[in-house]
């Protein structure tokens, strides 16, 4: 039986929501091993002068505890 844990991570990118999600996984992977999945709980954008200048995601990252 595998045991999994979920952490919540907030990440931001100047490129896209996908890039922000990848950044969340990459940053979490620096201290957490065996990442299995990511679930985007919320996505938002920062707007300046009618243009999106930052993409943010609130993600749940699941990893296996061995």
Protein Blocks (a to p, Z undefined) as FASTA:
>chain_A
ZZddddddddddfkbmmlmmmmmmmmmmmmpghiabdcdfbdcdddeehiafbdcddddd
ddddZZ
